[in-house]
Amino acid sequence: MSPSLMKMWVSLASMGFMFLAILLIYLSRFKLGGVFKFITALVAYILMIVSGIIIFLVVFSGPTPE
Protein backbone atom coordinates (compact mmCIF):
# COMPACT_ATOMS: atom_id res chain seq x y z
CA MET A 1 0.00 0.00 0.00
CA SER A 2 1.38 3.40 -0.95
CA PRO A 3 2.07 6.06 1.71
CA SER A 4 -0.59 8.32 0.19
CA LEU A 5 -3.22 5.62 0.45
CA MET A 6 -2.17 4.85 4.02
CA LYS A 7 -2.57 8.52 4.97
CA MET A 8 -6.02 8.51 3.40
CA TRP A 9 -7.17 5.54 5.50
CA VAL A 10 -5.70 7.01 8.68
CA SER A 11 -7.49 10.32 8.13
CA LEU A 12 -10.73 8.47 7.30
CA ALA A 13 -10.45 6.54 10.57
CA SER A 14 -9.87 9.82 12.39
CA MET A 15 -13.05 11.27 10.89
CA GLY A 16 -14.86 8.13 12.03
CA PHE A 17 -13.56 8.74 15.57
CA MET A 18 -14.95 12.29 15.39
CA PHE A 19 -18.36 11.04 14.26
CA LEU A 20 -18.40 8.44 17.05
CA ALA A 21 -17.43 11.13 19.56
CA ILE A 22 -20.35 13.30 18.44
CA LEU A 23 -22.76 10.41 18.93
CA LEU A 24 -21.35 9.60 22.37
CA ILE A 25 -21.52 13.25 23.48
CA TYR A 26 -25.16 13.38 22.36
CA LEU A 27 -25.92 10.20 24.33
CA SER A 28 -24.15 11.42 27.44
CA ARG A 29 -25.90 14.79 27.46
CA PHE A 30 -29.46 13.88 26.56
CA LYS A 31 -30.07 10.15 27.03
CA LEU A 32 -27.93 8.84 29.88
CA GLY A 33 -27.49 9.65 33.53
CA GLY A 34 -25.24 8.87 36.44
CA VAL A 35 -22.03 6.95 35.95
CA PHE A 36 -22.83 6.03 32.34
CA LYS A 37 -23.06 9.74 31.49
CA PHE A 38 -19.56 10.34 32.83
CA ILE A 39 -18.03 7.28 31.17
CA THR A 40 -19.48 7.99 27.72
CA ALA A 41 -18.49 11.66 27.92
CA LEU A 42 -14.95 10.71 28.92
CA VAL A 43 -14.62 8.23 26.05
CA ALA A 44 -16.07 10.77 23.63
CA TYR A 45 -13.64 13.52 24.60
CA ILE A 46 -10.69 11.12 24.47
CA LEU A 47 -11.73 10.06 20.95
CA MET A 48 -12.07 13.73 19.93
CA ILE A 49 -8.59 14.59 21.23
CA VAL A 50 -7.00 11.54 19.57
CA SER A 51 -8.69 12.27 16.25
CA GLY A 52 -7.59 15.90 16.40
CA ILE A 53 -3.99 14.87 16.99
CA ILE A 54 -4.12 12.36 14.12
CA ILE A 55 -5.58 14.90 11.69
CA PHE A 56 -2.97 17.46 12.78
CA LEU A 57 -0.17 14.98 12.09
CA VAL A 58 -1.62 13.93 8.73
CA VAL A 59 -2.09 17.50 7.54
CA PHE A 60 1.28 18.82 8.67
CA SER A 61 3.30 15.79 7.56
CA GLY A 62 3.24 17.25 4.06
CA PRO A 63 2.67 15.71 0.68
CA THR A 64 3.77 12.18 0.01
CA PRO A 65 5.95 11.39 -3.02
CA GLU A 66 4.38 9.36 -5.76
Secondary structure, DSSP 8 states (H G I E B T S, - for coil): --HHHHHHHHHHHHHHHHHHHHHHHHIIIII--THHHHHHHHHHHHHHHHHHHHHHHHHHT-----
